[in-house]
Protein backbone atom coordinates (compact mmCIF):
# COMPACT_ATOMS: atom_id res chain seq x y z
CA UNK A 1 0.00 0.00 0.00
CA UNK A 2 1.33 3.49 -0.81
CA UNK A 3 2.03 6.12 1.83
CA UNK A 4 -0.54 8.38 0.23
CA UNK A 5 -3.23 5.81 0.90
CA UNK A 6 -2.19 5.27 4.52
CA UNK A 7 -2.26 8.93 5.55
CA UNK A 8 -6.06 9.46 5.46
CA UNK A 9 -6.67 6.15 7.22
CA UNK A 10 -4.27 6.95 10.04
CA UNK A 11 -5.68 10.44 10.42
CA UNK A 12 -9.19 9.05 10.78
CA UNK A 13 -8.02 6.61 13.43
CA UNK A 14 -6.39 9.44 15.34
CA UNK A 15 -9.66 11.39 15.36
CA UNK A 16 -11.51 8.45 16.84
CA UNK A 17 -8.86 8.06 19.52
CA UNK A 18 -9.06 11.75 20.39
CA UNK A 19 -12.77 11.53 20.78
CA UNK A 20 -12.39 8.68 23.23
CA UNK A 21 -9.45 9.86 25.28
CA UNK A 22 -9.25 13.64 25.04
CA UNK A 23 -6.38 15.79 23.97
CA UNK A 24 -3.76 14.32 26.30
CA UNK A 25 -4.78 10.71 25.77
CA UNK A 26 -3.60 9.76 29.31
CA UNK A 27 -5.86 11.66 31.73
CA UNK A 28 -7.91 8.55 32.50
CA UNK A 29 -11.23 10.28 31.70
CA UNK A 30 -12.92 8.36 28.92
CA UNK A 31 -15.36 10.44 26.82
CA UNK A 32 -18.73 8.77 26.20
CA UNK A 33 -20.21 9.34 22.79
CA UNK A 34 -23.97 9.93 22.79
CA UNK A 35 -26.11 7.11 21.42
CA UNK A 36 -28.57 7.82 18.64
CA UNK A 37 -32.02 8.73 19.95
CA UNK A 38 -34.53 5.88 20.04
CA UNK A 39 -37.52 8.06 20.97
CA UNK A 40 -40.46 8.18 18.56
CA UNK A 41 -40.58 11.24 16.33
CA UNK A 42 -43.18 13.91 17.05
CA UNK A 43 -44.56 13.57 13.54
CA UNK A 44 -45.50 9.98 12.67
CA UNK A 45 -44.77 10.70 9.02
CA UNK A 46 -41.16 11.54 9.76
CA UNK A 47 -38.48 8.93 9.01
CA UNK A 48 -37.20 6.95 11.99
CA UNK A 49 -33.57 6.47 10.94
CA UNK A 50 -32.11 7.76 14.21
CA UNK A 51 -31.16 11.11 12.73
CA UNK A 52 -32.54 14.15 14.49
CA UNK A 53 -34.23 16.60 12.17
CA UNK A 54 -32.61 20.01 12.26
CA UNK A 55 -34.87 22.50 14.08
CA UNK A 56 -33.74 25.26 11.76
CA UNK A 57 -33.65 25.81 8.05
CA UNK A 58 -30.06 25.24 6.85
CA UNK A 59 -30.06 28.33 4.66
CA UNK A 60 -31.63 30.87 6.99
CA UNK A 61 -31.29 29.50 10.52
CA UNK A 62 -35.07 29.94 10.95
CA UNK A 63 -37.46 27.14 11.92
CA UNK A 64 -38.79 25.32 8.88
CA UNK A 65 -42.24 26.42 7.67
CA UNK A 66 -45.27 24.39 8.67
CA UNK A 67 -47.58 26.42 6.41
CA UNK A 68 -49.11 23.99 3.90
CA UNK A 69 -49.34 26.76 1.31
CA UNK A 70 -45.64 27.47 1.63
CA UNK A 71 -44.80 23.76 1.54
CA UNK A 72 -46.79 23.33 -1.62
CA UNK A 73 -45.51 26.39 -3.49
CA UNK A 74 -42.14 27.02 -1.90
CA UNK A 75 -43.16 30.59 -1.08
CA UNK A 76 -44.86 32.20 1.88
CA UNK A 77 -48.25 33.88 1.55
CA UNK A 78 -48.19 37.64 1.22
CA UNK A 79 -48.17 39.52 4.50
CA UNK A 80 -51.54 40.96 5.51
CA UNK A 81 -53.52 38.43 3.49
CA UNK A 82 -56.63 37.58 5.57
CA UNK A 83 -57.39 33.97 6.32
CA UNK A 84 -60.19 32.44 4.26
CA UNK A 85 -63.49 32.63 6.21
CA UNK A 86 -65.05 29.41 7.43
CA UNK A 87 -67.93 28.20 5.32
CA UNK A 88 -71.19 29.74 6.55
CA UNK A 89 -73.69 27.36 8.15
CA UNK A 90 -76.81 26.88 6.05
CA UNK A 91 -79.15 28.71 8.44
CA UNK A 92 -76.78 31.43 9.68
CA UNK A 93 -78.67 34.66 10.29
CA UNK A 94 -82.06 32.92 10.38
CA UNK A 95 -84.48 32.95 13.32
CA UNK A 96 -86.90 30.11 13.98
CA UNK A 97 -89.55 29.89 16.69
CA UNK A 98 -90.67 26.43 17.80
CA UNK A 99 -93.92 26.23 19.76
CA UNK A 100 -94.29 23.09 21.91
CA UNK A 101 -98.04 22.58 22.13
CA UNK A 102 -99.70 22.82 25.57
CA UNK A 103 -97.82 22.48 28.88
CA UNK A 104 -97.57 19.57 31.31
CA UNK A 105 -98.53 21.95 34.13
CA UNK A 106 -101.76 23.14 32.49
CA UNK A 107 -103.74 20.48 34.34
CA UNK A 108 -102.95 22.30 37.60
CA UNK A 109 -104.05 25.69 36.28
CA UNK A 110 -107.46 25.12 34.79
CA UNK A 111 -108.78 28.55 35.75
CA UNK A 112 -105.85 30.23 34.03
CA UNK A 113 -106.00 28.24 30.82
CA UNK A 114 -109.80 28.54 30.58
CA UNK A 115 -109.56 32.33 30.41
CA UNK A 116 -110.78 33.56 27.02
CA UNK A 117 -108.44 35.47 24.71
CA UNK A 118 -109.08 37.27 21.44
CA UNK A 119 -107.94 35.38 18.32
CA UNK A 120 -109.32 37.86 15.80
CA UNK A 121 -112.27 35.83 14.54
CA UNK A 122 -113.61 35.01 18.01
CA UNK A 123 -112.58 34.49 21.61
CA UNK A 124 -111.10 31.18 22.66
CA UNK A 125 -109.57 29.46 25.70
CA UNK A 126 -106.07 30.60 26.59
CA UNK A 127 -104.80 26.99 26.24
CA UNK A 128 -105.85 23.39 26.89
CA UNK A 129 -104.32 20.39 28.59
CA UNK A 130 -103.88 18.53 25.30
CA UNK A 131 -104.41 14.84 24.73
CA UNK A 132 -102.41 11.71 25.61
CA UNK A 133 -101.92 8.10 24.61
CA UNK A 134 -104.20 5.53 26.21
CA UNK A 135 -101.28 4.57 28.44
CA UNK A 136 -100.97 8.14 29.74
CA UNK A 137 -98.07 9.61 27.74
CA UNK A 138 -99.06 13.29 27.59
CA UNK A 139 -99.11 15.31 24.40
CA UNK A 140 -97.33 18.13 26.24
CA UNK A 141 -94.46 15.79 27.15
CA UNK A 142 -94.17 14.69 23.53
CA UNK A 143 -94.24 18.20 22.07
CA UNK A 144 -91.59 19.53 24.44
CA UNK A 145 -89.29 16.58 23.83
CA UNK A 146 -89.51 16.88 20.04
CA UNK A 147 -89.22 20.68 20.17
CA UNK A 148 -85.96 20.44 22.07
CA UNK A 149 -84.63 17.97 19.53
CA UNK A 150 -85.62 20.30 16.68
CA UNK A 151 -83.89 23.20 18.43
CA UNK A 152 -80.65 21.23 18.65
CA UNK A 153 -80.76 20.27 14.98
CA UNK A 154 -81.51 23.79 13.76
CA UNK A 155 -78.91 25.38 16.04
CA UNK A 156 -76.30 23.04 14.58
CA UNK A 157 -77.20 24.45 11.18
CA UNK A 158 -76.64 28.00 12.38
CA UNK A 159 -80.18 29.14 13.17
CA UNK A 160 -81.17 31.19 16.18
CA UNK A 161 -83.94 29.14 17.77
CA UNK A 162 -86.44 30.17 20.42
CA UNK A 163 -89.05 28.00 22.13
CA UNK A 164 -92.30 29.56 23.30
CA UNK A 165 -91.90 27.52 26.47
CA UNK A 166 -89.16 25.21 27.67
CA UNK A 167 -90.79 23.55 30.68
CA UNK A 168 -90.09 26.77 32.54
CA UNK A 169 -93.63 28.14 32.87
CA UNK A 170 -96.34 27.28 35.34
CA UNK A 171 -98.91 27.08 32.51
CA UNK A 172 -99.38 28.06 28.90
CA UNK A 173 -98.41 30.40 27.41
CA UNK A 174 -101.78 31.42 26.03
CA UNK A 175 -102.31 31.01 22.30
CA UNK A 176 -102.20 34.76 21.66
CA UNK A 177 -98.84 35.01 23.44
CA UNK A 178 -97.48 32.07 21.50
CA UNK A 179 -98.17 33.99 18.29
CA UNK A 180 -96.74 37.19 19.75
CA UNK A 181 -93.44 35.48 20.65
CA UNK A 182 -92.89 34.57 17.01
CA UNK A 183 -93.92 38.01 15.81
CA UNK A 184 -91.64 39.86 18.21
CA UNK A 185 -88.74 37.59 17.28
CA UNK A 186 -89.32 38.49 13.60
CA UNK A 187 -89.05 34.78 12.94
CA UNK A 188 -88.28 33.59 9.44
CA UNK A 189 -90.41 30.55 10.25
CA UNK A 190 -92.51 29.35 13.17
CA UNK A 191 -93.84 25.83 13.77
CA UNK A 192 -96.24 24.67 16.45
CA UNK A 193 -95.81 20.98 17.33
CA UNK A 194 -98.77 18.84 18.44
CA UNK A 195 -100.23 15.36 18.59
CA UNK A 196 -103.85 14.75 17.64
CA UNK A 197 -106.48 13.01 19.78
CA UNK A 198 -108.83 11.37 17.29
CA UNK A 199 -110.56 8.00 17.25
CA UNK A 200 -108.69 4.71 17.09
CA UNK A 201 -108.06 3.64 13.52
CA UNK A 202 -107.45 7.22 12.42
CA UNK A 203 -103.75 7.33 11.65
CA UNK A 204 -101.10 9.61 10.21
CA UNK A 205 -99.90 13.21 10.43
CA UNK A 206 -101.16 16.45 8.94
CA UNK A 207 -99.96 20.04 8.67
CA UNK A 208 -102.30 22.98 9.28
CA UNK A 209 -101.69 26.32 7.56
CA UNK A 210 -103.45 29.64 8.26
CA UNK A 211 -106.53 30.41 6.21
CA UNK A 212 -106.68 33.81 4.57
CA UNK A 213 -108.60 36.16 6.85
CA UNK A 214 -108.77 39.74 8.05
CA UNK A 215 -110.82 40.09 11.20
CA UNK A 216 -110.11 42.18 14.26
CA UNK A 217 -106.51 41.69 15.36
CA UNK A 218 -106.02 38.89 12.84
CA UNK A 219 -104.70 39.51 9.34
CA UNK A 220 -103.10 36.44 7.82
CA UNK A 221 -103.20 37.65 4.21
CA UNK A 222 -99.46 38.49 4.03
CA UNK A 223 -98.39 35.11 5.44
CA UNK A 224 -100.77 32.72 3.68
CA UNK A 225 -98.49 32.08 0.69
CA UNK A 226 -95.19 31.63 2.57
CA UNK A 227 -96.94 29.56 5.24
CA UNK A 228 -98.27 27.32 2.48
CA UNK A 229 -94.73 26.78 1.21
CA UNK A 230 -93.53 26.04 4.75
CA UNK A 231 -96.36 23.56 5.22
CA UNK A 232 -95.62 21.77 1.95
CA UNK A 233 -91.92 21.45 2.79
CA UNK A 234 -92.73 20.22 6.28
CA UNK A 235 -95.18 17.62 5.00
CA UNK A 236 -92.70 16.29 2.44
CA UNK A 237 -89.73 15.97 4.79
CA UNK A 238 -91.73 14.68 7.76
CA UNK A 239 -93.11 11.87 5.60
CA UNK A 240 -89.66 11.03 4.24
CA UNK A 241 -87.81 11.10 7.55
CA UNK A 242 -90.40 9.28 9.67
CA UNK A 243 -91.95 6.94 7.11
CA UNK A 244 -95.37 8.13 8.32
CA UNK A 245 -98.24 8.62 5.91
CA UNK A 246 -100.52 11.67 5.75
CA UNK A 247 -103.62 11.38 7.91
CA UNK A 248 -106.27 9.01 6.57
CA UNK A 249 -109.17 10.75 8.32
CA UNK A 250 -109.10 14.37 7.09
CA UNK A 251 -107.90 16.69 4.30
CA UNK A 252 -108.67 13.96 1.76
CA UNK A 253 -105.41 12.24 2.65
CA UNK A 254 -103.31 15.17 1.40
CA UNK A 255 -101.74 15.89 4.79
CA UNK A 256 -102.39 19.63 4.33
CA UNK A 257 -105.32 21.77 5.43
CA UNK A 258 -106.04 25.44 6.19
CA UNK A 259 -107.95 26.56 9.29
CA UNK A 260 -109.21 29.88 10.60
CA UNK A 261 -110.02 28.87 14.20
CA UNK A 262 -106.51 28.53 15.66
CA UNK A 263 -105.30 31.59 17.52
CA UNK A 264 -101.64 30.76 17.17
CA UNK A 265 -102.00 30.92 13.38
CA UNK A 266 -104.61 33.69 13.15
CA UNK A 267 -102.51 36.19 15.10
CA UNK A 268 -99.17 35.36 13.47
CA UNK A 269 -97.46 37.93 11.29
CA UNK A 270 -94.65 35.54 10.31
CA UNK A 271 -94.85 32.33 8.23
CA UNK A 272 -96.28 29.74 10.60
CA UNK A 273 -97.83 26.27 10.53
CA UNK A 274 -98.98 23.67 13.03
CA UNK A 275 -98.13 19.99 12.66
CA UNK A 276 -100.16 17.19 14.21
CA UNK A 277 -97.51 14.45 14.22
CA UNK A 278 -100.03 11.62 14.40
CA UNK A 279 -103.00 10.38 16.40
CA UNK A 280 -102.06 9.66 19.99
CA UNK A 281 -105.29 7.70 20.56
CA UNK A 282 -104.47 5.12 17.90
CA UNK A 283 -102.38 2.21 19.20
CA UNK A 284 -100.04 2.09 16.21
CA UNK A 285 -99.41 5.82 16.17
CA UNK A 286 -99.06 5.82 19.97
CA UNK A 287 -96.26 3.26 19.72
CA UNK A 288 -94.36 5.75 17.59
CA UNK A 289 -94.98 8.68 19.93
CA UNK A 290 -93.52 6.73 22.86
CA UNK A 291 -90.44 5.59 20.94
CA UNK A 292 -87.46 7.98 21.44
CA UNK A 293 -85.93 6.88 18.14
CA UNK A 294 -89.10 7.78 16.28
CA UNK A 295 -89.28 11.11 18.10
CA UNK A 296 -85.78 11.85 16.85
CA UNK A 297 -86.86 11.07 13.30
CA UNK A 298 -89.88 13.31 13.79
CA UNK A 299 -87.57 16.12 14.90
CA UNK A 300 -85.37 15.54 11.88
CA UNK A 301 -88.38 15.70 9.58
CA UNK A 302 -89.49 19.00 11.10
CA UNK A 303 -85.98 20.47 11.05
CA UNK A 304 -85.41 19.34 7.47
CA UNK A 305 -88.73 20.83 6.37
CA UNK A 306 -87.91 24.17 7.99
CA UNK A 307 -84.43 24.14 6.46
CA UNK A 308 -85.79 23.39 2.99
CA UNK A 309 -88.30 26.24 3.29
CA UNK A 310 -85.66 28.73 4.43
CA UNK A 311 -83.39 27.69 1.57
CA UNK A 312 -86.17 28.07 -0.98
CA UNK A 313 -86.45 24.33 -1.58
CA UNK A 314 -89.27 21.80 -1.24
C-alpha positions as CSV (number, residue, x, y, z in Angstrom):
1,X,0.0,0.0,0.0
2,X,1.3,3.5,-0.8
3,X,2.0,6.1,1.8
4,X,-0.5,8.4,0.2
5,X,-3.2,5.8,0.9
6,X,-2.2,5.3,4.5
7,X,-2.3,8.9,5.6
8,X,-6.1,9.5,5.5
9,X,-6.7,6.1,7.2
10,X,-4.3,7.0,10.0
11,X,-5.7,10.4,10.4
12,X,-9.2,9.0,10.8
13,X,-8.0,6.6,13.4
14,X,-6.4,9.4,15.3
15,X,-9.7,11.4,15.4
16,X,-11.5,8.4,16.8
17,X,-8.9,8.1,19.5
18,X,-9.1,11.8,20.4
19,X,-12.8,11.5,20.8
20,X,-12.4,8.7,23.2
21,X,-9.4,9.9,25.3
22,X,-9.3,13.6,25.0
23,X,-6.4,15.8,24.0
24,X,-3.8,14.3,26.3
25,X,-4.8,10.7,25.8
26,X,-3.6,9.8,29.3
27,X,-5.9,11.7,31.7
28,X,-7.9,8.5,32.5
29,X,-11.2,10.3,31.7
30,X,-12.9,8.4,28.9
31,X,-15.4,10.4,26.8
32,X,-18.7,8.8,26.2
33,X,-20.2,9.3,22.8
34,X,-24.0,9.9,22.8
35,X,-26.1,7.1,21.4
36,X,-28.6,7.8,18.6
37,X,-32.0,8.7,19.9
38,X,-34.5,5.9,20.0
39,X,-37.5,8.1,21.0
40,X,-40.5,8.2,18.6
41,X,-40.6,11.2,16.3
42,X,-43.2,13.9,17.0
43,X,-44.6,13.6,13.5
44,X,-45.5,10.0,12.7
45,X,-44.8,10.7,9.0
46,X,-41.2,11.5,9.8
47,X,-38.5,8.9,9.0
48,X,-37.2,7.0,12.0
49,X,-33.6,6.5,10.9
50,X,-32.1,7.8,14.2
51,X,-31.2,11.1,12.7
52,X,-32.5,14.2,14.5
53,X,-34.2,16.6,12.2
54,X,-32.6,20.0,12.3
55,X,-34.9,22.5,14.1
56,X,-33.7,25.3,11.8
57,X,-33.7,25.8,8.1
58,X,-30.1,25.2,6.9
59,X,-30.1,28.3,4.7
60,X,-31.6,30.9,7.0
61,X,-31.3,29.5,10.5
62,X,-35.1,29.9,11.0
63,X,-37.5,27.1,11.9
64,X,-38.8,25.3,8.9
65,X,-42.2,26.4,7.7
66,X,-45.3,24.4,8.7
67,X,-47.6,26.4,6.4
68,X,-49.1,24.0,3.9
69,X,-49.3,26.8,1.3
70,X,-45.6,27.5,1.6
71,X,-44.8,23.8,1.5
72,X,-46.8,23.3,-1.6
73,X,-45.5,26.4,-3.5
74,X,-42.1,27.0,-1.9
75,X,-43.2,30.6,-1.1
76,X,-44.9,32.2,1.9
77,X,-48.3,33.9,1.5
78,X,-48.2,37.6,1.2
79,X,-48.2,39.5,4.5
80,X,-51.5,41.0,5.5
81,X,-53.5,38.4,3.5
82,X,-56.6,37.6,5.6
83,X,-57.4,34.0,6.3
84,X,-60.2,32.4,4.3
85,X,-63.5,32.6,6.2
86,X,-65.0,29.4,7.4
87,X,-67.9,28.2,5.3
88,X,-71.2,29.7,6.5
89,X,-73.7,27.4,8.2
90,X,-76.8,26.9,6.0
91,X,-79.1,28.7,8.4
92,X,-76.8,31.4,9.7
93,X,-78.7,34.7,10.3
94,X,-82.1,32.9,10.4
95,X,-84.5,33.0,13.3
96,X,-86.9,30.1,14.0
97,X,-89.5,29.9,16.7
98,X,-90.7,26.4,17.8
99,X,-93.9,26.2,19.8
100,X,-94.3,23.1,21.9
101,X,-98.0,22.6,22.1
102,X,-99.7,22.8,25.6
103,X,-97.8,22.5,28.9
104,X,-97.6,19.6,31.3
105,X,-98.5,22.0,34.1
106,X,-101.8,23.1,32.5
107,X,-103.7,20.5,34.3
108,X,-102.9,22.3,37.6
109,X,-104.0,25.7,36.3
110,X,-107.5,25.1,34.8
111,X,-108.8,28.6,35.8
112,X,-105.8,30.2,34.0
113,X,-106.0,28.2,30.8
114,X,-109.8,28.5,30.6
115,X,-109.6,32.3,30.4
116,X,-110.8,33.6,27.0
117,X,-108.4,35.5,24.7
118,X,-109.1,37.3,21.4
119,X,-107.9,35.4,18.3
120,X,-109.3,37.9,15.8
121,X,-112.3,35.8,14.5
122,X,-113.6,35.0,18.0
123,X,-112.6,34.5,21.6
124,X,-111.1,31.2,22.7
125,X,-109.6,29.5,25.7
126,X,-106.1,30.6,26.6
127,X,-104.8,27.0,26.2
128,X,-105.9,23.4,26.9
129,X,-104.3,20.4,28.6
130,X,-103.9,18.5,25.3
131,X,-104.4,14.8,24.7
132,X,-102.4,11.7,25.6
133,X,-101.9,8.1,24.6
134,X,-104.2,5.5,26.2
135,X,-101.3,4.6,28.4
136,X,-101.0,8.1,29.7
137,X,-98.1,9.6,27.7
138,X,-99.1,13.3,27.6
139,X,-99.1,15.3,24.4
140,X,-97.3,18.1,26.2
141,X,-94.5,15.8,27.1
142,X,-94.2,14.7,23.5
143,X,-94.2,18.2,22.1
144,X,-91.6,19.5,24.4
145,X,-89.3,16.6,23.8
146,X,-89.5,16.9,20.0
147,X,-89.2,20.7,20.2
148,X,-86.0,20.4,22.1
149,X,-84.6,18.0,19.5
150,X,-85.6,20.3,16.7
151,X,-83.9,23.2,18.4
152,X,-80.6,21.2,18.7
153,X,-80.8,20.3,15.0
154,X,-81.5,23.8,13.8
155,X,-78.9,25.4,16.0
156,X,-76.3,23.0,14.6
157,X,-77.2,24.4,11.2
158,X,-76.6,28.0,12.4
159,X,-80.2,29.1,13.2
160,X,-81.2,31.2,16.2
161,X,-83.9,29.1,17.8
162,X,-86.4,30.2,20.4
163,X,-89.0,28.0,22.1
164,X,-92.3,29.6,23.3
165,X,-91.9,27.5,26.5
166,X,-89.2,25.2,27.7
167,X,-90.8,23.6,30.7
168,X,-90.1,26.8,32.5
169,X,-93.6,28.1,32.9
170,X,-96.3,27.3,35.3
171,X,-98.9,27.1,32.5
172,X,-99.4,28.1,28.9
173,X,-98.4,30.4,27.4
174,X,-101.8,31.4,26.0
175,X,-102.3,31.0,22.3
176,X,-102.2,34.8,21.7
177,X,-98.8,35.0,23.4
178,X,-97.5,32.1,21.5
179,X,-98.2,34.0,18.3
180,X,-96.7,37.2,19.8
181,X,-93.4,35.5,20.7
182,X,-92.9,34.6,17.0
183,X,-93.9,38.0,15.8
184,X,-91.6,39.9,18.2
185,X,-88.7,37.6,17.3
186,X,-89.3,38.5,13.6
187,X,-89.0,34.8,12.9
188,X,-88.3,33.6,9.4
189,X,-90.4,30.5,10.2
190,X,-92.5,29.4,13.2
191,X,-93.8,25.8,13.8
192,X,-96.2,24.7,16.5
193,X,-95.8,21.0,17.3
194,X,-98.8,18.8,18.4
195,X,-100.2,15.4,18.6
196,X,-103.9,14.7,17.6
197,X,-106.5,13.0,19.8
198,X,-108.8,11.4,17.3
199,X,-110.6,8.0,17.3
200,X,-108.7,4.7,17.1
201,X,-108.1,3.6,13.5
202,X,-107.4,7.2,12.4
203,X,-103.7,7.3,11.6
204,X,-101.1,9.6,10.2
205,X,-99.9,13.2,10.4
206,X,-101.2,16.5,8.9
207,X,-100.0,20.0,8.7
208,X,-102.3,23.0,9.3
209,X,-101.7,26.3,7.6
210,X,-103.5,29.6,8.3
211,X,-106.5,30.4,6.2
212,X,-106.7,33.8,4.6
213,X,-108.6,36.2,6.8
214,X,-108.8,39.7,8.0
215,X,-110.8,40.1,11.2
216,X,-110.1,42.2,14.3
217,X,-106.5,41.7,15.4
218,X,-106.0,38.9,12.8
219,X,-104.7,39.5,9.3
220,X,-103.1,36.4,7.8
221,X,-103.2,37.6,4.2
222,X,-99.5,38.5,4.0
223,X,-98.4,35.1,5.4
224,X,-100.8,32.7,3.7
225,X,-98.5,32.1,0.7
226,X,-95.2,31.6,2.6
227,X,-96.9,29.6,5.2
228,X,-98.3,27.3,2.5
229,X,-94.7,26.8,1.2
230,X,-93.5,26.0,4.7
231,X,-96.4,23.6,5.2
232,X,-95.6,21.8,1.9
233,X,-91.9,21.5,2.8
234,X,-92.7,20.2,6.3
235,X,-95.2,17.6,5.0
236,X,-92.7,16.3,2.4
237,X,-89.7,16.0,4.8
238,X,-91.7,14.7,7.8
239,X,-93.1,11.9,5.6
240,X,-89.7,11.0,4.2
241,X,-87.8,11.1,7.6
242,X,-90.4,9.3,9.7
243,X,-91.9,6.9,7.1
244,X,-95.4,8.1,8.3
245,X,-98.2,8.6,5.9
246,X,-100.5,11.7,5.8
247,X,-103.6,11.4,7.9
248,X,-106.3,9.0,6.6
249,X,-109.2,10.8,8.3
250,X,-109.1,14.4,7.1
251,X,-107.9,16.7,4.3
252,X,-108.7,14.0,1.8
253,X,-105.4,12.2,2.7
254,X,-103.3,15.2,1.4
255,X,-101.7,15.9,4.8
256,X,-102.4,19.6,4.3
257,X,-105.3,21.8,5.4
258,X,-106.0,25.4,6.2
259,X,-107.9,26.6,9.3
260,X,-109.2,29.9,10.6
261,X,-110.0,28.9,14.2
262,X,-106.5,28.5,15.7
263,X,-105.3,31.6,17.5
264,X,-101.6,30.8,17.2
265,X,-102.0,30.9,13.4
266,X,-104.6,33.7,13.2
267,X,-102.5,36.2,15.1
268,X,-99.2,35.4,13.5
269,X,-97.5,37.9,11.3
270,X,-94.6,35.5,10.3
271,X,-94.8,32.3,8.2
272,X,-96.3,29.7,10.6
273,X,-97.8,26.3,10.5
274,X,-99.0,23.7,13.0
275,X,-98.1,20.0,12.7
276,X,-100.2,17.2,14.2
277,X,-97.5,14.4,14.2
278,X,-100.0,11.6,14.4
279,X,-103.0,10.4,16.4
280,X,-102.1,9.7,20.0
281,X,-105.3,7.7,20.6
282,X,-104.5,5.1,17.9
283,X,-102.4,2.2,19.2
284,X,-100.0,2.1,16.2
285,X,-99.4,5.8,16.2
286,X,-99.1,5.8,20.0
287,X,-96.3,3.3,19.7
288,X,-94.4,5.8,17.6
289,X,-95.0,8.7,19.9
290,X,-93.5,6.7,22.9
291,X,-90.4,5.6,20.9
292,X,-87.5,8.0,21.4
293,X,-85.9,6.9,18.1
294,X,-89.1,7.8,16.3
295,X,-89.3,11.1,18.1
296,X,-85.8,11.8,16.8
297,X,-86.9,11.1,13.3
298,X,-89.9,13.3,13.8
299,X,-87.6,16.1,14.9
300,X,-85.4,15.5,11.9
301,X,-88.4,15.7,9.6
302,X,-89.5,19.0,11.1
303,X,-86.0,20.5,11.0
304,X,-85.4,19.3,7.5
305,X,-88.7,20.8,6.4
306,X,-87.9,24.2,8.0
307,X,-84.4,24.1,6.5
308,X,-85.8,23.4,3.0
309,X,-88.3,26.2,3.3
310,X,-85.7,28.7,4.4
311,X,-83.4,27.7,1.6
312,X,-86.2,28.1,-1.0
313,X,-86.4,24.3,-1.6
314,X,-89.3,21.8,-1.2
